[in-house]
Amino acid sequence: MGIKTGIDILKLIELSRNLQDMLGNEGDSYILKAGRTKDLFK
């Protein structure tokens, strides 16, 4: 969409995955499981 939010989504995904590993709990986030839609169509 091209909307600038100032949030680095790649860093947020990486942080979330690291947090899941640290807690030993897999969440329900489809983005963490599959990645970004943009990455699926490289």
PDBQT receptor file of N, H, CA, C and O in Angstrom, charges set to zero:
ATOM      1  N   MET A   1       0.818  -1.196   0.000  1.00  0.00    +0.000 N 
ATOM      2  CA  MET A   1       0.000   0.000   0.000  1.00  0.00    +0.000 C 
ATOM      3  C   MET A   1       0.857   1.253   0.000  1.00  0.00    +0.000 C 
ATOM      4  O   MET A   1       0.396   2.331  -0.376  1.00  0.00    +0.000 OA
ATOM      5  N   GLY A   2       2.100   1.108   0.421  1.00  0.00    +0.000 N 
ATOM      6  H   GLY A   2       2.475   0.233   0.726  1.00  0.00    +0.000 HD
ATOM      7  CA  GLY A   2       2.998   2.251   0.399  1.00  0.00    +0.000 C 
ATOM      8  C   GLY A   2       2.779   3.256   1.521  1.00  0.00    +0.000 C 
ATOM      9  O   GLY A   2       3.219   4.401   1.417  1.00  0.00    +0.000 OA
ATOM     10  N   ILE A   3       2.110   2.850   2.586  1.00  0.00    +0.000 N 
ATOM     11  H   ILE A   3       1.753   1.920   2.671  1.00  0.00    +0.000 HD
ATOM     12  CA  ILE A   3       1.877   3.751   3.710  1.00  0.00    +0.000 C 
ATOM     13  C   ILE A   3       3.065   3.653   4.656  1.00  0.00    +0.000 C 
ATOM     14  O   ILE A   3       3.397   2.569   5.135  1.00  0.00    +0.000 OA
ATOM     15  N   LYS A   4       3.702   4.783   4.923  1.00  0.00    +0.000 N 
ATOM     16  H   LYS A   4       3.433   5.664   4.534  1.00  0.00    +0.000 HD
ATOM     17  CA  LYS A   4       4.874   4.799   5.802  1.00  0.00    +0.000 C 
ATOM     18  C   LYS A   4       4.419   4.932   7.249  1.00  0.00    +0.000 C 
ATOM     19  O   LYS A   4       3.719   5.876   7.615  1.00  0.00    +0.000 OA
ATOM     20  N   THR A   5       4.835   3.957   8.067  1.00  0.00    +0.000 N 
ATOM     21  H   THR A   5       5.404   3.191   7.770  1.00  0.00    +0.000 HD
ATOM     22  CA  THR A   5       4.459   3.958   9.479  1.00  0.00    +0.000 C 
ATOM     23  C   THR A   5       5.654   4.172  10.388  1.00  0.00    +0.000 C 
ATOM     24  O   THR A   5       5.495   4.476  11.571  1.00  0.00    +0.000 OA
ATOM     25  N   GLY A   6       6.855   4.014   9.839  1.00  0.00    +0.000 N 
ATOM     26  H   GLY A   6       6.985   3.767   8.878  1.00  0.00    +0.000 HD
ATOM     27  CA  GLY A   6       8.055   4.118  10.652  1.00  0.00    +0.000 C 
ATOM     28  C   GLY A   6       8.387   2.816  11.374  1.00  0.00    +0.000 C 
ATOM     29  O   GLY A   6       9.351   2.759  12.138  1.00  0.00    +0.000 OA
ATOM     30  N   ILE A   7       7.600   1.777  11.138  1.00  0.00    +0.000 N 
ATOM     31  H   ILE A   7       6.817   1.823  10.517  1.00  0.00    +0.000 HD
ATOM     32  CA  ILE A   7       7.824   0.480  11.764  1.00  0.00    +0.000 C 
ATOM     33  C   ILE A   7       8.574  -0.412  10.786  1.00  0.00    +0.000 C 
ATOM     34  O   ILE A   7       8.168  -0.552   9.632  1.00  0.00    +0.000 OA
ATOM     35  N   ASP A   8       9.654  -1.007  11.236  1.00  0.00    +0.000 N 
ATOM     36  H   ASP A   8       9.984  -0.893  12.173  1.00  0.00    +0.000 HD
ATOM     37  CA  ASP A   8      10.425  -1.938  10.409  1.00  0.00    +0.000 C 
ATOM     38  C   ASP A   8       9.824  -3.331  10.604  1.00  0.00    +0.000 C 
ATOM     39  O   ASP A   8      10.127  -4.008  11.587  1.00  0.00    +0.000 OA
ATOM     40  N   ILE A   9       8.981  -3.754   9.677  1.00  0.00    +0.000 N 
ATOM     41  H   ILE A   9       8.735  -3.205   8.878  1.00  0.00    +0.000 HD
ATOM     42  CA  ILE A   9       8.241  -5.010   9.821  1.00  0.00    +0.000 C 
ATOM     43  C   ILE A   9       9.170  -6.216   9.874  1.00  0.00    +0.000 C 
ATOM     44  O   ILE A   9       8.879  -7.182  10.579  1.00  0.00    +0.000 OA
ATOM     45  N   LEU A  10      10.275  -6.182   9.145  1.00  0.00    +0.000 N 
ATOM     46  H   LEU A  10      10.512  -5.397   8.572  1.00  0.00    +0.000 HD
ATOM     47  CA  LEU A  10      11.211  -7.309   9.178  1.00  0.00    +0.000 C 
ATOM     48  C   LEU A  10      11.836  -7.471  10.559  1.00  0.00    +0.000 C 
ATOM     49  O   LEU A  10      11.990  -8.591  11.047  1.00  0.00    +0.000 OA
ATOM     50  N   LYS A  11      12.196  -6.357  11.185  1.00  0.00    +0.000 N 
ATOM     51  H   LYS A  11      12.071  -5.448  10.788  1.00  0.00    +0.000 HD
ATOM     52  CA  LYS A  11      12.759  -6.423  12.536  1.00  0.00    +0.000 C 
ATOM     53  C   LYS A  11      11.702  -6.871  13.539  1.00  0.00    +0.000 C 
ATOM     54  O   LYS A  11      12.012  -7.599  14.482  1.00  0.00    +0.000 OA
ATOM     55  N   LEU A  12      10.469  -6.446  13.344  1.00  0.00    +0.000 N 
ATOM     56  H   LEU A  12      10.217  -5.855  12.578  1.00  0.00    +0.000 HD
ATOM     57  CA  LEU A  12       9.381  -6.846  14.232  1.00  0.00    +0.000 C 
ATOM     58  C   LEU A  12       9.108  -8.347  14.125  1.00  0.00    +0.000 C 
ATOM     59  O   LEU A  12       8.873  -9.009  15.136  1.00  0.00    +0.000 OA
ATOM     60  N   ILE A  13       9.139  -8.879  12.912  1.00  0.00    +0.000 N 
ATOM     61  H   ILE A  13       9.329  -8.341  12.091  1.00  0.00    +0.000 HD
ATOM     62  CA  ILE A  13       8.951 -10.321  12.712  1.00  0.00    +0.000 C 
ATOM     63  C   ILE A  13      10.098 -11.093  13.363  1.00  0.00    +0.000 C 
ATOM     64  O   ILE A  13       9.869 -12.096  14.039  1.00  0.00    +0.000 OA
ATOM     65  N   GLU A  14      11.328 -10.627  13.159  1.00  0.00    +0.000 N 
ATOM     66  H   GLU A  14      11.514  -9.813  12.610  1.00  0.00    +0.000 HD
ATOM     67  CA  GLU A  14      12.490 -11.286  13.758  1.00  0.00    +0.000 C 
ATOM     68  C   GLU A  14      12.400 -11.263  15.285  1.00  0.00    +0.000 C 
ATOM     69  O   GLU A  14      12.661 -12.272  15.939  1.00  0.00    +0.000 OA
ATOM     70  N   LEU A  15      12.034 -10.123  15.843  1.00  0.00    +0.000 N 
ATOM     71  H   LEU A  15      11.822  -9.303  15.311  1.00  0.00    +0.000 HD
ATOM     72  CA  LEU A  15      11.880 -10.002  17.292  1.00  0.00    +0.000 C 
ATOM     73  C   LEU A  15      10.816 -10.968  17.807  1.00  0.00    +0.000 C 
ATOM     74  O   LEU A  15      11.010 -11.626  18.830  1.00  0.00    +0.000 OA
ATOM     75  N   SER A  16       9.706 -11.049  17.105  1.00  0.00    +0.000 N 
ATOM     76  H   SER A  16       9.548 -10.514  16.275  1.00  0.00    +0.000 HD
ATOM     77  CA  SER A  16       8.613 -11.931  17.519  1.00  0.00    +0.000 C 
ATOM     78  C   SER A  16       9.026 -13.394  17.480  1.00  0.00    +0.000 C 
ATOM     79  O   SER A  16       8.681 -14.164  18.377  1.00  0.00    +0.000 OA
ATOM     80  N   ARG A  17       9.761 -13.781  16.450  1.00  0.00    +0.000 N 
ATOM     81  H   ARG A  17      10.042 -13.156  15.722  1.00  0.00    +0.000 HD
ATOM     82  CA  ARG A  17      10.242 -15.167  16.358  1.00  0.00    +0.000 C 
ATOM     83  C   ARG A  17      11.225 -15.482  17.485  1.00  0.00    +0.000 C 
ATOM     84  O   ARG A  17      11.174 -16.558  18.081  1.00  0.00    +0.000 OA
ATOM     85  N   ASN A  18      12.112 -14.540  17.769  1.00  0.00    +0.000 N 
ATOM     86  H   ASN A  18      12.154 -13.666  17.285  1.00  0.00    +0.000 HD
ATOM     87  CA  ASN A  18      13.069 -14.736  18.864  1.00  0.00    +0.000 C 
ATOM     88  C   ASN A  18      12.343 -14.850  20.196  1.00  0.00    +0.000 C 
ATOM     89  O   ASN A  18      12.716 -15.666  21.039  1.00  0.00    +0.000 OA
ATOM     90  N   LEU A  19      11.322 -14.048  20.390  1.00  0.00    +0.000 N 
ATOM     91  H   LEU A  19      11.019 -13.385  19.705  1.00  0.00    +0.000 HD
ATOM     92  CA  LEU A  19      10.549 -14.091  21.626  1.00  0.00    +0.000 C 
ATOM     93  C   LEU A  19       9.828 -15.427  21.773  1.00  0.00    +0.000 C 
ATOM     94  O   LEU A  19       9.771 -15.990  22.866  1.00  0.00    +0.000 OA
ATOM     95  N   GLN A  20       9.285 -15.929  20.681  1.00  0.00    +0.000 N 
ATOM     96  H   GLN A  20       9.331 -15.472  19.793  1.00  0.00    +0.000 HD
ATOM     97  CA  GLN A  20       8.642 -17.245  20.716  1.00  0.00    +0.000 C 
ATOM     98  C   GLN A  20       9.642 -18.320  21.128  1.00  0.00    +0.000 C 
ATOM     99  O   GLN A  20       9.325 -19.194  21.936  1.00  0.00    +0.000 OA
ATOM    100  N   ASP A  21      10.847 -18.255  20.573  1.00  0.00    +0.000 N 
ATOM    101  H   ASP A  21      11.105 -17.545  19.917  1.00  0.00    +0.000 HD
ATOM    102  CA  ASP A  21      11.891 -19.228  20.917  1.00  0.00    +0.000 C 
ATOM    103  C   ASP A  21      12.270 -19.133  22.393  1.00  0.00    +0.000 C 
ATOM    104  O   ASP A  21      12.441 -20.150  23.065  1.00  0.00    +0.000 OA
ATOM    105  N   MET A  22      12.399 -17.910  22.887  1.00  0.00    +0.000 N 
ATOM    106  H   MET A  22      12.260 -17.084  22.341  1.00  0.00    +0.000 HD
ATOM    107  CA  MET A  22      12.783 -17.713  24.283  1.00  0.00    +0.000 C 
ATOM    108  C   MET A  22      11.714 -18.236  25.235  1.00  0.00    +0.000 C 
ATOM    109  O   MET A  22      12.028 -18.829  26.267  1.00  0.00    +0.000 OA
ATOM    110  N   LEU A  23      10.451 -18.013  24.883  1.00  0.00    +0.000 N 
ATOM    111  H   LEU A  23      10.196 -17.531  24.044  1.00  0.00    +0.000 HD
ATOM    112  CA  LEU A  23       9.349 -18.422  25.751  1.00  0.00    +0.000 C 
ATOM    113  C   LEU A  23       8.964 -19.885  25.553  1.00  0.00    +0.000 C 
ATOM    114  O   LEU A  23       8.283 -20.478  26.389  1.00  0.00    +0.000 OA
ATOM    115  N   GLY A  24       9.411 -20.460  24.432  1.00  0.00    +0.000 N 
ATOM    116  H   GLY A  24       9.964 -19.978  23.753  1.00  0.00    +0.000 HD
ATOM    117  CA  GLY A  24       9.054 -21.842  24.136  1.00  0.00    +0.000 C 
ATOM    118  C   GLY A  24       7.580 -21.999  23.817  1.00  0.00    +0.000 C 
ATOM    119  O   GLY A  24       6.980 -23.041  24.084  1.00  0.00    +0.000 OA
ATOM    120  N   ASN A  25       7.005 -20.954  23.243  1.00  0.00    +0.000 N 
ATOM    121  H   ASN A  25       7.492 -20.108  23.026  1.00  0.00    +0.000 HD
ATOM    122  CA  ASN A  25       5.577 -20.955  22.945  1.00  0.00    +0.000 C 
ATOM    123  C   ASN A  25       5.359 -20.481  21.513  1.00  0.00    +0.000 C 
ATOM    124  O   ASN A  25       5.740 -19.366  21.159  1.00  0.00    +0.000 OA
ATOM    125  N   GLU A  26       4.753 -21.322  20.701  1.00  0.00    +0.000 N 
ATOM    126  H   GLU A  26       4.443 -22.228  20.989  1.00  0.00    +0.000 HD
ATOM    127  CA  GLU A  26       4.470 -20.934  19.323  1.00  0.00    +0.000 C 
ATOM    128  C   GLU A  26       3.118 -20.241  19.275  1.00  0.00    +0.000 C 
ATOM    129  O   GLU A  26       2.111 -20.799  19.713  1.00  0.00    +0.000 OA
ATOM    130  N   GLY A  27       3.098 -19.043  18.751  1.00  0.00    +0.000 N 
ATOM    131  H   GLY A  27       3.915 -18.590  18.396  1.00  0.00    +0.000 HD
ATOM    132  CA  GLY A  27       1.859 -18.275  18.672  1.00  0.00    +0.000 C 
ATOM    133  C   GLY A  27       1.012 -18.679  17.483  1.00  0.00    +0.000 C 
ATOM    134  O   GLY A  27       1.323 -19.639  16.777  1.00  0.00    +0.000 OA
ATOM    135  N   ASP A  28      -0.059 -17.936  17.270  1.00  0.00    +0.000 N 
ATOM    136  H   ASP A  28      -0.311 -17.157  17.843  1.00  0.00    +0.000 HD
ATOM    137  CA  ASP A  28      -0.998 -18.224  16.189  1.00  0.00    +0.000 C 
ATOM    138  C   ASP A  28      -0.807 -17.316  14.979  1.00  0.00    +0.000 C 
ATOM    139  O   ASP A  28      -1.644 -17.314  14.077  1.00  0.00    +0.000 OA
ATOM    140  N   SER A  29       0.271 -16.548  14.944  1.00  0.00    +0.000 N 
ATOM    141  H   SER A  29       0.951 -16.549  15.677  1.00  0.00    +0.000 HD
ATOM    142  CA  SER A  29       0.466 -15.571  13.889  1.00  0.00    +0.000 C 
ATOM    143  C   SER A  29       0.805 -16.236  12.555  1.00  0.00    +0.000 C 
ATOM    144  O   SER A  29       1.795 -16.961  12.448  1.00  0.00    +0.000 OA
ATOM    145  N   TYR A  30      -0.022 -15.985  11.548  1.00  0.00    +0.000 N 
ATOM    146  H   TYR A  30      -0.825 -15.397  11.635  1.00  0.00    +0.000 HD
ATOM    147  CA  TYR A  30       0.242 -16.522  10.214  1.00  0.00    +0.000 C 
ATOM    148  C   TYR A  30       1.467 -15.865   9.591  1.00  0.00    +0.000 C 
ATOM    149  O   TYR A  30       2.180 -16.498   8.813  1.00  0.00    +0.000 OA
ATOM    150  N   ILE A  31       1.717 -14.608   9.921  1.00  0.00    +0.000 N 
ATOM    151  H   ILE A  31       1.138 -14.093  10.553  1.00  0.00    +0.000 HD
ATOM    152  CA  ILE A  31       2.892 -13.923   9.378  1.00  0.00    +0.000 C 
ATOM    153  C   ILE A  31       4.168 -14.572   9.899  1.00  0.00    +0.000 C 
ATOM    154  O   ILE A  31       5.135 -14.720   9.151  1.00  0.00    +0.000 OA
ATOM    155  N   LEU A  32       4.183 -14.961  11.171  1.00  0.00    +0.000 N 
ATOM    156  H   LEU A  32       3.398 -14.841  11.779  1.00  0.00    +0.000 HD
ATOM    157  CA  LEU A  32       5.376 -15.611  11.717  1.00  0.00    +0.000 C 
ATOM    158  C   LEU A  32       5.552 -17.008  11.146  1.00  0.00    +0.000 C 
ATOM    159  O   LEU A  32       6.679 -17.483  11.014  1.00  0.00    +0.000 OA
ATOM    160  N   LYS A  33       4.465 -17.666  10.810  1.00  0.00    +0.000 N 
ATOM    161  H   LYS A  33       3.549 -17.280  10.918  1.00  0.00    +0.000 HD
ATOM    162  CA  LYS A  33       4.552 -19.020  10.259  1.00  0.00    +0.000 C 
ATOM    163  C   LYS A  33       4.924 -19.004   8.782  1.00  0.00    +0.000 C 
ATOM    164  O   LYS A  33       5.752 -19.802   8.342  1.00  0.00    +0.000 OA
ATOM    165  N   ALA A  34       4.322 -18.108   8.020  1.00  0.00    +0.000 N 
ATOM    166  H   ALA A  34       3.649 -17.460   8.377  1.00  0.00    +0.000 HD
ATOM    167  CA  ALA A  34       4.492 -18.121   6.567  1.00  0.00    +0.000 C 
ATOM    168  C   ALA A  34       5.390 -17.012   6.041  1.00  0.00    +0.000 C 
ATOM    169  O   ALA A  34       5.948 -17.141   4.951  1.00  0.00    +0.000 OA
ATOM    170  N   GLY A  35       5.541 -15.941   6.782  1.00  0.00    +0.000 N 
ATOM    171  H   GLY A  35       5.088 -15.836   7.667  1.00  0.00    +0.000 HD
ATOM    172  CA  GLY A  35       6.290 -14.791   6.298  1.00  0.00    +0.000 C 
ATOM    173  C   GLY A  35       5.365 -13.795   5.614  1.00  0.00    +0.000 C 
ATOM    174  O   GLY A  35       4.148 -13.974   5.574  1.00  0.00    +0.000 OA
ATOM    175  N   ARG A  36       5.962 -12.761   5.086  1.00  0.00    +0.000 N 
ATOM    176  H   ARG A  36       6.951 -12.616   5.118  1.00  0.00    +0.000 HD
ATOM    177  CA  ARG A  36       5.174 -11.724   4.414  1.00  0.00    +0.000 C 
ATOM    178  C   ARG A  36       4.715 -12.217   3.043  1.00  0.00    +0.000 C 
ATOM    179  O   ARG A  36       5.403 -13.010   2.402  1.00  0.00    +0.000 OA
ATOM    180  N   THR A  37       3.581 -11.757   2.609  1.00  0.00    +0.000 N 
ATOM    181  H   THR A  37       3.022 -11.113   3.130  1.00  0.00    +0.000 HD
ATOM    182  CA  THR A  37       3.066 -12.105   1.282  1.00  0.00    +0.000 C 
ATOM    183  C   THR A  37       4.074 -11.714   0.213  1.00  0.00    +0.000 C 
ATOM    184  O   THR A  37       4.281 -12.450  -0.752  1.00  0.00    +0.000 OA
ATOM    185  N   LYS A  38       4.693 -10.569   0.383  1.00  0.00    +0.000 N 
ATOM    186  H   LYS A  38       4.525  -9.971   1.167  1.00  0.00    +0.000 HD
ATOM    187  CA  LYS A  38       5.686 -10.069  -0.574  1.00  0.00    +0.000 C 
ATOM    188  C   LYS A  38       6.831 -11.066  -0.751  1.00  0.00    +0.000 C 
ATOM    189  O   LYS A  38       7.365 -11.206  -1.852  1.00  0.00    +0.000 OA
ATOM    190  N   ASP A  39       7.211 -11.758   0.324  1.00  0.00    +0.000 N 
ATOM    191  H   ASP A  39       6.777 -11.645   1.218  1.00  0.00    +0.000 HD
ATOM    192  CA  ASP A  39       8.315 -12.715   0.264  1.00  0.00    +0.000 C 
ATOM    193  C   ASP A  39       7.932 -14.003  -0.457  1.00  0.00    +0.000 C 
ATOM    194  O   ASP A  39       8.807 -14.723  -0.937  1.00  0.00    +0.000 OA
ATOM    195  N   LEU A  40       6.651 -14.299  -0.540  1.00  0.00    +0.000 N 
ATOM    196  H   LEU A  40       5.940 -13.714  -0.150  1.00  0.00    +0.000 HD
ATOM    197  CA  LEU A  40       6.198 -15.519  -1.195  1.00  0.00    +0.000 C 
ATOM    198  C   LEU A  40       6.316 -15.437  -2.713  1.00  0.00    +0.000 C 
ATOM    199  O   LEU A  40       6.379 -16.464  -3.388  1.00  0.00    +0.000 OA
ATOM    200  N   PHE A  41       6.346 -14.221  -3.251  1.00  0.00    +0.000 N 
ATOM    201  H   PHE A  41       6.294 -13.387  -2.702  1.00  0.00    +0.000 HD
ATOM    202  CA  PHE A  41       6.329 -14.028  -4.701  1.00  0.00    +0.000 C 
ATOM    203  C   PHE A  41       7.583 -13.319  -5.190  1.00  0.00    +0.000 C 
ATOM    204  O   PHE A  41       7.496 -12.369  -5.967  1.00  0.00    +0.000 OA
ATOM    205  N   LYS A  42       8.742 -13.772  -4.743  1.00  0.00    +0.000 N 
ATOM    206  H   LYS A  42       8.813 -14.544  -4.111  1.00  0.00    +0.000 HD
ATOM    207  CA  LYS A  42      10.005 -13.158  -5.195  1.00  0.00    +0.000 C 
ATOM    208  C   LYS A  42      10.371 -13.639  -6.565  1.00  0.00    +0.000 C 
ATOM    209  O   LYS A  42      11.398 -13.232  -7.108  1.00  0.00    +0.000 OA
TER     210      LYS A  42
